[in-house]
Amino acid sequence: MSAHEAQVQGHCDPRFTAVREAFEENFRERGELGAAVAVTVAGETVVDLWGGWADAARTRPWERDTLVNVWSTTKGPVALCAHLLVDRGLLDLDRPVAAYWPEFAAAGKEDVRVRDLLSHRAGLSGLREPHSVEQLYDWELTTARLAATEPWWEPGTRSGYHALTWGFLVGEVVRRVSGLRPGAFLEQEVTGPLGLDFTIGLPEKEAGRAAELVHARSRDDGERAAAFGRLPQAAIAALANPPVGAAQANTAAWRAAEIPAANGHGTARSVAALYGVFAGRGSYGDRRFLSPGAAERVREGQGRCRDLVLGAGFEGDTEVGLGLWLSGPHGSYGPNPRAFGHDGFGGSCGLADPEAEVSLGYAMNRMGPHIADDPRKKALVNAVYSAL
């Protein structure tokens, strides 16, 4: 393979040739560097493709087992942890968070419910005091500051994307209830039993398999920076306190930390399987993890609104369920408005469609400029549904 060719490898069921074509087109026409895509139907993997390069210098081919940081696509597996506890009667979505985490009742948050955390409606999109990347690596410090801080808006009234704080908020509730942080809980309950290549953070021994993230600057970066300065404080706190990107995510310190909203590392295959639990209405293959009704609970919309943080990235209102975003009229996760999923910073995605019994995982290392609905992801999602 030459330094400019992207050889696509793997398996693609003939029915889904359109997905392979879209994946190859991402390299030719949409600037893909290295990536993988996987699709499951009724728990069967029908697409498992990878190609391109794992580093900016194009010296390491993307392999079958290449791992990459998938940013907020991590939120789906963490939401799965919370719903496992709900299913077991250990966590009540309508109880105050403080019932499980007493310190959280500070600064007027005594009535904030668990469902408000999952649906980005807790008013805690970011911390009010400056919080460095190094402090983000300190679980106890970050969760203590979140427990003590005052919400940016009245909790429960509307969503405001909790880009980094969501993982610590939901993750600390998981820890208080189960005794385990979400990374260990997920491994014990789901990824271990299924043998999935997905972790929150990355063990040092696996660093050699990790792809290098690359931030691709665009011509309108200056315009975006100017627009960013006009955002409300709640949005700036969510997106820039602290600022993180490829430079931080490529470090050993980032990989060693547990940041459940943003530093899941895995393959597209593992992402498809994790979202496949939701697509299978609680089952994946011959294993049941959630009750049959759990997929309905996960996508229980909490009210459409112009999101306080992501509003500028969409033409209209959006709606978040209990941990995952609904496809809705935008078709972010395909034509079924009741499909749901999560995008990751720069382009990655996990998708679940219980009606079609379809899940998708897409992971890449060249980070695009879109908040959500990266054109590469959209091309793959459209191709999946054209083949169904």
C-alpha positions as CSV (number, residue, x, y, z in Angstrom):
1,M,0.0,0.0,0.0
2,S,1.5,3.4,-1.0
3,A,1.5,6.4,1.3
4,H,-1.7,7.7,-0.4
5,E,-3.7,4.6,-0.9
6,A,-6.3,3.3,1.6
7,Q,-6.6,-0.4,1.3
8,V,-10.0,-1.5,2.7
9,Q,-10.0,-4.9,4.4
10,G,-12.5,-7.1,6.2
11,H,-15.9,-8.6,5.6
12,C,-19.0,-7.2,3.9
13,D,-22.2,-9.2,3.3
14,P,-23.1,-8.8,-0.4
15,R,-26.4,-7.2,0.6
16,F,-24.5,-4.3,2.1
17,T,-22.1,-3.5,-0.7
18,A,-23.4,0.0,-0.6
19,V,-21.7,0.4,2.9
20,R,-18.4,-0.7,1.5
21,E,-18.7,1.7,-1.4
22,A,-19.5,4.6,1.0
23,F,-16.6,3.6,3.2
24,E,-14.2,3.6,0.3
25,E,-15.6,6.9,-0.9
26,N,-14.9,8.4,2.5
27,F,-11.2,7.9,1.8
28,R,-11.3,9.1,-1.8
29,E,-13.6,12.1,-1.3
30,R,-14.0,13.0,2.4
31,G,-10.4,13.1,3.6
32,E,-10.5,9.9,5.7
33,L,-7.1,8.9,7.1
34,G,-7.8,5.7,9.0
35,A,-11.1,4.2,10.0
36,A,-13.3,1.2,10.6
37,V,-17.1,0.5,10.3
38,A,-19.2,-2.4,11.6
39,V,-22.9,-3.1,11.2
40,T,-24.9,-5.8,12.9
41,V,-28.4,-7.0,12.0
42,A,-30.3,-9.1,14.6
43,G,-27.0,-9.6,16.4
44,E,-25.1,-10.9,13.3
45,T,-22.2,-8.9,12.0
46,V,-22.9,-8.1,8.3
47,V,-20.2,-5.4,7.9
48,D,-16.7,-5.4,9.5
49,L,-14.4,-3.2,7.5
50,W,-11.2,-1.2,8.2
51,G,-8.6,0.6,6.2
52,G,-6.2,3.5,5.9
53,W,-3.6,4.6,8.4
54,A,-3.3,4.6,12.2
55,D,-0.9,7.6,12.3
56,A,-0.6,11.0,10.6
57,A,2.7,10.0,9.0
58,R,1.0,7.1,7.3
59,T,3.6,4.6,8.5
60,R,1.2,2.2,10.4
61,P,-1.7,0.6,8.5
62,W,-5.0,0.5,10.3
63,E,-5.4,-3.2,11.4
64,R,-8.3,-5.3,12.3
65,D,-7.6,-4.8,16.0
66,T,-6.5,-1.1,15.9
67,L,-8.0,0.8,18.8
68,V,-9.0,4.5,18.8
69,N,-10.5,7.0,21.2
70,V,-14.1,7.4,20.2
71,W,-14.9,10.5,22.4
72,S,-18.6,10.9,23.2
73,T,-19.6,7.7,21.5
74,T,-18.4,6.4,24.9
75,K,-21.6,7.8,26.4
76,G,-23.7,5.0,25.0
77,P,-21.9,2.2,26.8
78,V,-21.9,4.3,30.1
79,A,-25.7,4.8,29.7
80,L,-25.9,1.0,29.3
81,C,-24.3,0.7,32.8
82,A,-26.9,3.0,34.3
83,H,-29.8,1.1,32.7
84,L,-28.5,-2.2,33.9
85,L,-28.8,-0.9,37.5
86,V,-32.3,0.5,36.7
87,D,-33.3,-2.9,35.4
88,R,-32.1,-4.5,38.6
89,G,-34.1,-2.2,40.8
90,L,-30.9,-0.6,42.3
91,L,-31.4,2.8,40.6
92,D,-34.6,4.8,40.3
93,L,-34.6,7.4,37.5
94,D,-37.1,9.6,39.4
95,R,-35.3,9.7,42.7
96,P,-33.0,12.6,43.6
97,V,-29.4,12.1,42.7
98,A,-28.7,13.0,46.3
99,A,-30.4,9.8,47.5
100,Y,-27.4,8.0,46.1
101,W,-24.8,10.7,46.3
102,P,-25.6,12.9,49.4
103,E,-23.0,15.5,48.7
104,F,-24.7,16.3,45.4
105,A,-27.5,18.1,47.2
106,A,-25.4,21.3,47.6
107,A,-26.0,24.6,45.8
108,G,-29.7,24.0,45.3
109,K,-29.4,20.6,43.6
110,E,-31.4,18.6,46.2
111,D,-34.2,17.9,43.7
112,V,-32.2,17.1,40.6
113,R,-33.3,13.6,39.5
114,V,-31.2,10.8,38.0
115,R,-33.1,11.2,34.7
116,D,-31.9,14.8,34.6
117,L,-28.3,13.6,34.6
118,L,-28.9,11.1,31.9
119,S,-30.7,13.6,29.7
120,H,-28.3,16.5,30.0
121,R,-30.8,18.5,31.9
122,A,-29.0,18.8,35.2
123,G,-27.7,22.3,34.5
124,L,-24.1,21.1,35.0
125,S,-22.8,21.4,31.4
126,G,-19.5,22.5,32.8
127,L,-17.8,23.7,36.0
128,R,-17.9,27.3,37.0
129,E,-14.4,27.4,38.3
130,P,-11.4,26.8,36.0
131,H,-10.7,23.1,35.7
132,S,-7.5,22.0,34.0
133,V,-6.9,18.9,31.9
134,E,-4.7,17.5,34.7
135,Q,-7.5,18.0,37.2
136,L,-9.9,16.2,34.9
137,Y,-7.8,13.1,35.4
138,D,-8.6,13.3,39.1
139,W,-11.9,11.5,39.6
140,E,-12.4,12.5,43.3
141,L,-11.6,16.1,42.6
142,T,-13.8,16.4,39.6
143,T,-16.8,14.7,41.1
144,A,-16.4,16.7,44.4
145,R,-16.4,20.0,42.4
146,L,-19.5,18.9,40.5
147,A,-21.3,18.0,43.7
148,A,-20.5,21.4,45.1
149,T,-21.3,23.6,42.1
150,E,-24.4,25.6,41.3
151,P,-26.3,24.7,38.1
152,W,-26.1,27.1,35.1
153,W,-29.9,26.9,34.6
154,E,-32.9,25.4,36.3
155,P,-32.5,21.6,36.3
156,G,-35.0,19.6,34.4
157,T,-36.3,22.5,32.2
158,R,-34.2,22.0,29.1
159,S,-31.1,20.2,27.8
160,G,-27.6,21.6,27.5
161,Y,-25.0,19.1,26.3
162,H,-22.8,18.0,29.2
163,A,-19.8,17.2,27.0
164,L,-17.3,16.1,29.7
165,T,-19.3,16.4,33.0
166,W,-21.9,13.9,31.9
167,G,-19.6,10.9,32.4
168,F,-18.5,12.0,35.9
169,L,-22.1,12.7,37.0
170,V,-23.6,9.4,35.7
171,G,-20.4,7.6,36.5
172,E,-20.3,8.6,40.1
173,V,-24.0,7.5,40.5
174,V,-23.0,4.1,39.0
175,R,-20.1,4.0,41.5
176,R,-22.2,4.9,44.5
177,V,-24.8,2.2,43.6
178,S,-22.5,-0.6,42.4
179,G,-19.2,0.1,44.1
180,L,-17.4,0.2,40.8
181,R,-16.6,3.0,38.4
182,P,-18.3,2.6,35.0
183,G,-15.1,1.3,33.3
184,A,-14.9,-1.7,35.7
185,F,-18.6,-2.2,35.8
186,L,-18.9,-2.3,32.0
187,E,-16.1,-4.8,31.8
188,Q,-17.6,-7.0,34.5
189,E,-21.1,-6.9,33.1
190,V,-20.9,-6.6,29.4
191,T,-17.5,-6.3,27.6
192,G,-16.0,-9.2,29.5
193,P,-18.8,-11.6,28.9
194,L,-19.0,-10.7,25.2
195,G,-15.2,-10.5,24.8
196,L,-15.4,-7.0,23.4
197,D,-12.4,-4.8,22.7
198,F,-13.6,-1.7,24.4
199,T,-12.3,0.1,27.6
200,I,-12.9,3.4,29.2
201,G,-9.4,4.7,29.2
202,L,-6.7,2.5,27.8
203,P,-4.4,0.1,29.6
204,E,-0.8,0.9,29.0
205,K,-0.1,-2.6,27.6
206,E,-2.5,-1.8,24.7
207,A,-0.9,1.5,23.7
208,G,0.8,0.0,20.8
209,R,-2.6,-0.8,19.2
210,A,-3.9,2.8,19.6
211,A,-4.4,5.0,16.5
212,E,-3.1,8.6,16.6
213,L,-5.8,11.1,16.6
214,V,-5.3,14.0,14.1
215,H,-7.1,17.3,14.2
216,A,-7.8,18.5,10.7
217,R,-8.1,22.2,10.6
218,S,-10.5,23.7,8.2
219,R,-10.6,27.1,6.3
220,D,-13.5,28.3,8.5
221,D,-11.7,27.7,11.9
222,G,-11.3,31.4,12.4
223,E,-15.0,32.0,11.9
224,R,-15.9,29.1,14.2
225,A,-13.6,30.6,16.9
226,A,-15.4,33.9,16.6
227,A,-18.8,32.3,16.9
228,F,-17.6,30.3,19.9
229,G,-16.9,33.5,21.7
230,R,-20.5,34.5,21.3
231,L,-21.9,31.3,23.0
232,P,-23.6,31.5,26.4
233,Q,-21.4,30.8,29.5
234,A,-23.0,27.4,30.0
235,A,-21.9,26.4,26.5
236,I,-18.4,27.7,26.9
237,A,-18.0,25.9,30.2
238,A,-19.2,22.7,28.5
239,L,-16.8,22.9,25.5
240,A,-13.7,24.7,26.9
241,N,-13.4,24.1,30.7
242,P,-11.0,22.5,30.1
243,P,-10.3,22.5,26.3
244,V,-9.5,19.1,25.0
245,G,-8.6,17.7,21.6
246,A,-6.3,15.3,19.7
247,A,-3.2,16.7,21.4
248,Q,-4.5,15.7,24.9
249,A,-6.1,12.4,23.8
250,N,-2.8,11.1,22.3
251,T,-1.0,11.3,25.6
252,A,-0.4,8.5,28.1
253,A,-2.0,10.6,30.9
254,W,-5.3,10.9,29.0
255,R,-5.4,7.2,28.3
256,A,-4.5,6.3,31.9
257,A,-7.5,8.3,33.2
258,E,-11.1,7.4,33.3
259,I,-13.3,10.0,31.6
260,P,-16.5,8.2,30.9
261,A,-18.0,10.9,28.6
262,A,-15.0,11.0,26.3
263,N,-12.1,8.5,26.5
264,G,-13.6,5.1,25.6
265,H,-11.1,3.2,23.4
266,G,-12.2,0.4,21.1
267,T,-12.9,-0.9,17.6
268,A,-15.9,-0.1,15.5
269,R,-16.8,-3.8,15.9
270,S,-17.0,-3.4,19.7
271,V,-19.0,-0.2,19.4
272,A,-21.5,-1.9,17.1
273,A,-21.9,-4.7,19.6
274,L,-22.4,-2.4,22.6
275,Y,-25.1,-0.4,20.8
276,G,-26.4,-3.7,19.5
277,V,-27.6,-4.5,23.0
278,F,-30.0,-1.6,22.7
279,A,-30.9,-2.6,19.1
280,G,-31.6,-6.1,20.3
281,R,-34.1,-4.7,22.9
282,G,-31.7,-5.8,25.7
283,S,-30.1,-8.8,24.0
284,Y,-27.0,-9.3,21.9
285,G,-26.7,-12.7,20.2
286,D,-27.8,-15.3,22.7
287,R,-27.1,-13.1,25.7
288,R,-29.7,-10.9,27.5
289,F,-28.5,-7.9,29.4
290,L,-31.6,-5.7,29.8
291,S,-35.3,-6.3,30.1
292,P,-37.2,-6.3,26.7
293,G,-38.6,-2.9,27.6
294,A,-35.3,-1.3,28.3
295,A,-34.8,0.0,24.8
296,E,-38.1,1.9,25.1
297,R,-37.0,3.4,28.4
298,V,-33.6,4.5,26.9
299,R,-35.3,6.4,24.1
300,E,-37.9,8.0,26.3
301,G,-37.7,11.5,25.1
302,Q,-37.4,14.2,27.7
303,G,-38.8,17.0,25.6
304,R,-37.7,18.7,22.3
305,C,-35.8,22.0,22.7
306,R,-33.0,24.1,21.3
307,D,-30.1,22.6,23.3
308,L,-28.2,25.3,25.2
309,V,-24.8,24.0,24.1
310,L,-25.5,22.3,20.7
311,G,-28.2,24.6,19.5
312,A,-26.0,26.4,17.1
313,G,-25.1,23.1,15.4
314,F,-28.6,22.2,14.3
315,E,-31.3,24.0,12.3
316,G,-34.0,23.1,14.8
317,D,-34.8,21.5,18.1
318,T,-33.3,18.2,19.2
319,E,-34.4,15.6,21.8
320,V,-32.3,13.5,24.1
321,G,-33.6,10.3,25.7
322,L,-32.1,8.8,28.8
323,G,-28.4,8.8,27.8
324,L,-28.8,8.7,24.0
325,W,-30.0,11.1,21.3
326,L,-33.1,10.4,19.2
327,S,-32.8,10.4,15.4
328,G,-35.9,12.6,15.2
329,P,-36.7,14.7,12.1
330,H,-33.0,15.4,11.5
331,G,-32.5,11.7,10.7
332,S,-29.2,11.7,12.6
333,Y,-29.4,8.0,13.1
334,G,-31.3,7.0,9.9
335,P,-34.9,7.5,8.7
336,N,-36.5,5.9,11.7
337,P,-37.2,8.9,14.0
338,R,-37.2,6.5,16.9
339,A,-33.7,5.2,16.2
340,F,-31.1,6.6,18.6
341,G,-27.4,6.8,19.2
342,H,-24.5,9.1,20.0
343,D,-21.8,10.9,18.0
344,G,-18.3,11.4,19.2
345,F,-16.2,14.6,18.8
346,G,-14.6,14.6,15.4
347,G,-16.9,12.1,13.7
348,S,-17.3,8.7,15.4
349,C,-20.7,7.2,16.0
350,G,-22.8,4.4,17.6
351,L,-26.3,3.8,16.4
352,A,-29.2,1.5,17.5
353,D,-32.5,0.9,15.7
354,P,-34.6,-1.7,17.5
355,E,-37.3,-1.7,14.8
356,A,-34.8,-2.7,12.1
357,E,-32.6,-4.7,14.7
358,V,-29.6,-2.7,13.4
359,S,-26.6,-1.3,15.1
360,L,-23.6,0.5,13.7
361,G,-20.2,1.5,15.0
362,Y,-17.9,3.9,13.2
363,A,-14.5,5.0,14.5
364,M,-11.8,7.0,12.8
365,N,-8.7,9.1,13.7
366,R,-8.9,12.2,11.5
367,M,-11.2,14.4,13.5
368,G,-13.6,16.5,11.4
369,P,-15.0,20.0,12.4
370,H,-18.6,19.0,12.9
371,I,-20.3,18.9,16.3
372,A,-22.4,16.0,15.1
373,D,-23.5,14.4,11.8
374,D,-20.1,14.3,10.2
375,P,-20.5,13.7,6.4
376,R,-18.5,10.5,6.6
377,K,-20.9,9.1,9.3
378,K,-23.9,10.3,7.4
379,A,-22.7,8.5,4.2
380,L,-22.3,5.2,6.1
381,V,-25.7,5.5,7.8
382,N,-27.5,6.3,4.6
383,A,-25.8,3.4,2.9
384,V,-26.9,1.0,5.6
385,Y,-30.5,2.0,5.2
386,S,-30.4,1.9,1.4
387,A,-29.4,-1.7,1.8
388,L,-32.1,-2.8,4.2
